[in-house]
């Protein structure tokens, strides 16, 4: 009788806990930028369009209409959004040869524009973006060449400069 009574009780619900990853847990800074991506799933013909955001040197978030199981390999084709960093200047060091020897001076210049790139990645986490009614996947870059990774890091660096300058400007007013 006691067991029957005990088994019949509704179990208390545990509160839902939102999955979060802090910046300390991540291996690299994530730039919250958004840009279009074309992707191809390994082993399948054809390509589809999606949106990328939350870019880091190690991966990005892919938001689209399709759900993938973890470890799905995708080829991603995109151009980092040059328009988002328009108007930002970065410091460049010039070395000049003069009759007196080498001299260096620093000037402010716009960053070199970013060109189209292709990378491979694998899905490591999937969830539903309720606000957009789309599937979102954390994609980790795999087999990325050093030059492409440096270009992504360069974009993120310029993006951080933009963010810092905007914050400083907003504090002034």
C-alpha positions as CSV (number, residue, x, y, z in Angstrom):
1,X,0.0,0.0,0.0
2,X,2.8,2.4,0.9
3,X,4.6,1.8,-2.4
4,X,1.4,2.3,-4.4
5,X,0.8,5.6,-2.7
6,X,4.5,6.7,-3.2
7,X,4.6,5.7,-6.9
8,X,1.3,7.5,-7.6
9,X,2.7,10.9,-6.5
10,X,3.7,13.3,-9.3
11,X,7.4,13.9,-9.4
12,X,8.4,17.5,-8.8
13,X,9.6,19.1,-12.0
14,X,13.2,20.3,-12.1
15,X,13.5,23.9,-13.3
16,X,14.7,24.2,-16.8
17,X,18.3,25.2,-17.0
18,X,19.5,27.1,-20.1
19,X,22.7,25.7,-21.6
20,X,25.3,28.4,-21.6
21,X,29.0,28.5,-22.4
22,X,30.9,31.3,-20.9
23,X,33.7,33.1,-22.8
24,X,36.2,31.5,-20.3
25,X,35.1,28.1,-21.5
26,X,35.5,29.0,-25.2
27,X,38.9,28.7,-26.9
28,X,38.6,31.9,-28.8
29,X,36.6,35.2,-28.9
30,X,33.3,35.1,-30.7
31,X,32.2,38.1,-32.9
32,X,28.5,38.4,-33.0
33,X,28.3,39.3,-36.7
34,X,25.9,37.9,-39.2
35,X,26.5,37.1,-42.9
36,X,25.3,34.8,-45.7
37,X,26.8,31.4,-46.2
38,X,26.4,28.7,-48.9
39,X,27.0,25.2,-47.6
40,X,27.3,21.7,-49.0
41,X,26.8,18.5,-46.9
42,X,29.4,15.9,-47.4
43,X,28.1,12.9,-49.4
44,X,25.2,14.9,-50.9
45,X,24.9,16.8,-54.1
46,X,23.9,20.5,-54.3
47,X,24.3,23.4,-52.0
48,X,22.0,25.5,-49.8
49,X,22.0,29.0,-48.4
50,X,22.0,29.8,-44.7
51,X,23.2,32.5,-42.3
52,X,26.3,32.4,-40.1
53,X,26.8,34.3,-36.9
54,X,28.8,34.0,-33.7
55,X,32.1,33.8,-35.6
56,X,35.3,32.7,-34.0
57,X,38.7,31.4,-35.3
58,X,37.5,27.9,-34.3
59,X,34.0,27.9,-35.9
60,X,30.7,29.6,-36.3
61,X,27.0,29.1,-35.8
62,X,25.1,28.1,-38.9
63,X,21.4,29.1,-38.9
64,X,19.1,27.5,-41.6
65,X,16.1,25.4,-42.5
66,X,17.9,22.0,-42.1
67,X,18.7,20.0,-39.1
68,X,21.8,17.9,-39.0
69,X,23.0,15.2,-36.6
70,X,26.2,15.9,-34.7
71,X,29.5,15.3,-36.6
72,X,27.9,16.1,-40.0
73,X,30.7,17.5,-42.2
74,X,29.8,20.6,-44.2
75,X,31.8,22.7,-46.7
76,X,31.1,26.4,-46.1
77,X,31.6,29.1,-48.7
78,X,31.4,32.8,-47.6
79,X,33.0,36.2,-47.6
80,X,33.5,37.9,-44.3
81,X,31.3,41.0,-44.2
82,X,33.5,43.9,-45.3
83,X,30.6,46.3,-44.9
84,X,30.5,45.7,-41.2
85,X,34.0,47.1,-40.7
86,X,33.8,49.9,-43.2
87,X,35.1,53.2,-41.8
88,X,37.4,51.4,-39.3
89,X,41.1,52.2,-39.6
90,X,44.0,50.1,-38.2
91,X,47.6,51.1,-37.4
92,X,50.2,50.1,-40.0
93,X,53.9,50.5,-39.6
94,X,55.8,51.7,-42.7
95,X,59.5,51.1,-43.0
96,X,61.3,53.6,-45.3
97,X,64.9,53.6,-46.4
98,X,66.4,57.1,-46.2
99,X,70.0,58.3,-46.6
100,X,70.3,58.1,-42.9
101,X,69.1,54.5,-42.7
102,X,65.8,52.8,-41.9
103,X,63.0,54.9,-40.4
104,X,59.6,53.6,-39.3
105,X,56.4,55.5,-38.9
106,X,52.9,54.5,-38.1
107,X,49.9,55.5,-40.2
108,X,46.1,54.7,-40.0
109,X,44.7,52.8,-42.9
110,X,41.5,50.8,-43.7
111,X,42.0,47.1,-43.4
112,X,42.5,45.0,-46.6
113,X,39.1,43.8,-47.9
114,X,38.2,40.2,-47.2
115,X,37.9,37.8,-50.1
116,X,35.7,34.7,-50.6
117,X,36.8,31.7,-48.6
118,X,35.9,28.0,-48.3
119,X,36.3,26.0,-45.1
120,X,35.2,22.6,-43.8
121,X,33.5,22.1,-40.5
122,X,31.6,19.6,-38.5
123,X,28.5,20.1,-36.5
124,X,29.1,19.8,-32.8
125,X,25.8,21.0,-31.3
126,X,22.3,21.6,-32.6
127,X,19.4,23.5,-31.2
128,X,16.3,25.3,-32.4
129,X,16.4,29.1,-32.7
130,X,12.8,29.7,-31.6
131,X,12.8,33.4,-32.4
132,X,13.7,32.7,-36.1
133,X,12.0,29.3,-36.3
134,X,15.3,27.9,-37.8
135,X,17.8,25.3,-36.8
136,X,21.1,26.5,-35.5
137,X,24.2,24.4,-35.4
138,X,27.5,25.0,-33.8
139,X,30.1,24.2,-36.5
140,X,33.7,23.6,-35.6
141,X,36.2,24.2,-38.4
142,X,38.3,21.2,-39.4
143,X,41.4,21.0,-41.5
144,X,41.4,24.8,-41.9
145,X,44.6,26.1,-43.5
146,X,46.7,28.7,-41.6
147,X,46.1,31.5,-44.0
148,X,42.3,31.2,-43.9
149,X,42.4,31.0,-40.1
150,X,44.6,34.1,-39.9
151,X,42.1,36.0,-42.2
152,X,39.2,35.0,-39.8
153,X,41.3,36.2,-36.8
154,X,42.1,39.4,-38.6
155,X,38.4,40.1,-39.2
156,X,37.6,39.4,-35.6
157,X,40.4,41.7,-34.5
158,X,39.0,44.5,-36.7
159,X,35.5,43.8,-35.4
160,X,36.7,44.1,-31.8
161,X,38.3,47.4,-32.6
162,X,35.0,48.6,-34.0
163,X,33.1,47.5,-30.9
164,X,35.6,49.2,-28.6
165,X,35.5,52.4,-30.5
166,X,31.7,52.4,-30.6
167,X,31.6,51.9,-26.8
168,X,34.0,54.7,-26.2
169,X,32.1,57.0,-28.5
170,X,28.8,56.2,-26.7
171,X,30.3,56.9,-23.3
172,X,31.3,60.4,-24.5
173,X,27.7,61.3,-25.2
